[in-house]
Amino acid sequence: MNENEDAEMAAMTTIWAETLGTTPAPDENFFDLGGHSLTAAKIMHRTEVRTGVRLPATVLYDHPTVRAFVRELARRTTVS
């Protein structure tokens, strides 16, 4: 990971922790942490507020760890 990815990991970990009420390890599964559709919607909204990027809700379901979510966010926002 580079510095930018480290900063995104820290920011997303904070968003997930504040929303879920527990700090996730980078590879802990959102659903194993008690995540459900309402907390997913909150995380997606907070991600959009922070980044300005609206992602489909399926991104969290398809990438249910902070590490995978951050990588997918980076993939979708990287300009070629």
C-alpha positions as CSV (number, residue, x, y, z in Angstrom):
1,M,0.0,0.0,0.0
2,N,1.1,3.5,-0.7
3,E,0.6,6.6,1.5
4,N,-2.7,7.5,-0.1
5,E,-4.1,4.0,0.4
6,D,-2.9,4.1,4.0
7,A,-4.8,7.3,4.5
8,E,-8.0,5.8,2.9
9,M,-7.7,2.7,5.0
10,A,-7.5,4.8,8.1
11,A,-10.5,7.0,7.1
12,M,-12.6,4.0,6.1
13,T,-11.7,2.1,9.2
14,T,-12.9,5.1,11.2
15,I,-16.2,5.2,9.2
16,W,-16.8,1.5,9.7
17,A,-15.9,1.7,13.4
18,E,-18.2,4.6,14.1
19,T,-21.0,3.0,12.2
20,L,-20.6,-0.6,13.5
21,G,-19.6,0.3,17.0
22,T,-16.4,-1.8,16.8
23,T,-13.1,-1.2,15.1
24,P,-12.6,-3.8,12.3
25,A,-9.3,-5.4,11.3
26,P,-8.5,-4.8,7.7
27,D,-9.7,-8.2,6.6
28,E,-12.7,-8.7,9.0
29,N,-15.9,-9.3,7.2
30,F,-18.6,-6.6,7.5
31,F,-21.3,-9.1,8.2
32,D,-19.3,-11.0,10.8
33,L,-19.0,-7.7,12.6
34,G,-22.8,-7.4,12.8
35,G,-23.3,-5.4,9.7
36,H,-26.6,-5.4,7.9
37,S,-28.5,-3.4,5.3
38,L,-29.0,-0.3,7.5
39,T,-25.4,-0.1,8.6
40,A,-24.3,-0.8,4.9
41,A,-26.4,2.2,3.8
42,K,-24.9,4.4,6.5
43,I,-21.3,3.4,5.5
44,M,-22.1,4.0,1.8
45,H,-23.6,7.5,2.6
46,R,-20.6,8.4,4.8
47,T,-18.2,7.2,2.1
48,E,-20.0,9.4,-0.4
49,V,-19.9,12.4,1.9
50,R,-16.2,11.9,2.5
51,T,-15.1,11.2,-1.1
52,G,-17.8,12.7,-3.2
53,V,-18.2,9.4,-5.0
54,R,-21.5,7.6,-5.0
55,L,-21.0,3.8,-5.1
56,P,-23.7,1.2,-5.7
57,A,-24.7,-0.6,-2.5
58,T,-23.5,-3.8,-4.0
59,V,-19.9,-2.6,-3.6
60,L,-20.0,-3.3,0.1
61,Y,-21.7,-6.6,-0.4
62,D,-19.1,-7.7,-3.0
63,H,-16.1,-6.2,-1.0
64,P,-17.1,-6.8,2.6
65,T,-13.7,-6.0,4.3
66,V,-12.2,-2.6,4.8
67,R,-9.2,-3.6,2.7
68,A,-11.2,-4.9,-0.2
69,F,-13.6,-1.9,0.0
70,V,-10.8,0.6,-0.1
71,R,-9.2,-1.2,-3.1
72,E,-12.5,-1.2,-4.9
73,L,-13.0,2.5,-4.1
74,A,-9.5,3.3,-5.4
75,R,-10.2,1.2,-8.6
76,R,-13.4,3.1,-9.3
77,T,-11.9,6.5,-8.7
78,T,-8.5,6.1,-10.4
79,V,-8.4,8.1,-13.6
80,S,-6.7,6.2,-16.5
